[in-house]
Amino acid sequence: MAKIARDTLANSAFVINMPENLASRPDLRLKKIMMGTVEAALRHPERTRLVSRSETNLPPEVSRLYKEIWHGFERTVESTIADGIRCGLFHPVNEAIAARALSGMVLFASWWYQPGGSTTVVETGRILSDMAVRSLLRQNPTDGHEDGATAVLDRIKKDLQIVEQMLAHQPGIR
């Protein structure tokens, strides 16, 4: 069991050691993180299920490694989401909850994914990473290079103009 856990966790360890400049835009960084993690989890889905289900029964050193990797994944995703919110790409959310939800998406995929099924590991990783990013994107995001506060204020001003125009056409309001 310890060897299976170590081998399975080694496939996911890249997330902790991932360079911050993997992608400068948070949406592209999140996509790469999710793709890599989903692919690592689905290369051996039965091992991923076994390790996650047996977390409390793992030998202490393997349990520490498991926690280090998954907490590292969640911290990396959380900081990436925070970066996306700051630059105006992602809508405001609780970063910790969103990171845990994406962690659950990865782990649960190992329960339903069927090797040799209708999608490959890579296709499934692409689909889930797209879903993860799209769940966080603002409806009208900035390009990620504008100053976050300035871009948000510009959007608010434009939205306020639209509301004023709508109200101007309603009798008795103003």
C-alpha positions, 0 to 999 in steps of 0.5 A, a space after each residue: 500500500 505504501 509503495 502504491 501511495 508513494 508512486 501515485 503521489 509522485 505523479 502529482 508532486 509537480 504542482 508543489 514545485 511548479 514555477 510561479 511563472 508557468 503562465 503569467 495569466 491566471 486563467 492559463 496557469 489554472 488551466 495548466 495546473 488542472 490539466 496536469 493534476 487531472 491527468 496525473 490522477 487519471 493515469 491510474 484512477 484505481 490508485 488515486 481512489 485507493 490513496 484518497 479513500 485510505 488517507 487515514 490508514 496510510 503510514 505516517 510518512 506517506 500520509 504527510 506526503 499526501 497532505 503536503 501534495 494536496 494542500 500544495 495543490 489547493 494553495 497553488 489553486 487558491 493563490 491563482 484564483 486570487 491573482 485572477 480576481 485581482 486582475 479582473 479575469 475571475 469574478 470574486 469568490 471565496 478562493 479557499 472554497 473554490 480551490 477545494 471544489 476544484 480539488 474535489 473535481 479532480 478526485 471525483 473524476 478518478 471514480 467515474 473515469 474509464 480508461 479506454 472509454 469515450 475520452 482519453 486522459 488528455 481529453 478529460 483533463 482538457 474538458 475538466 480544466 476548461 470547466 474549472 477556468 470557465 466557472 471562474 471567468 467574469 462575464 466580461 473579463 479584462 485581458 489580464 494585463 490591465 490594472 485590476 482596480 482601474 478595469 473594475 471601475 471602468 466596468 462599473 461605470 459602463 454598467 451604470 451607464 446601461 442602468 441609467 439608460 434603462 431607467 430613462 426609458 421607464 415612465 415614472 422612474 428618475 
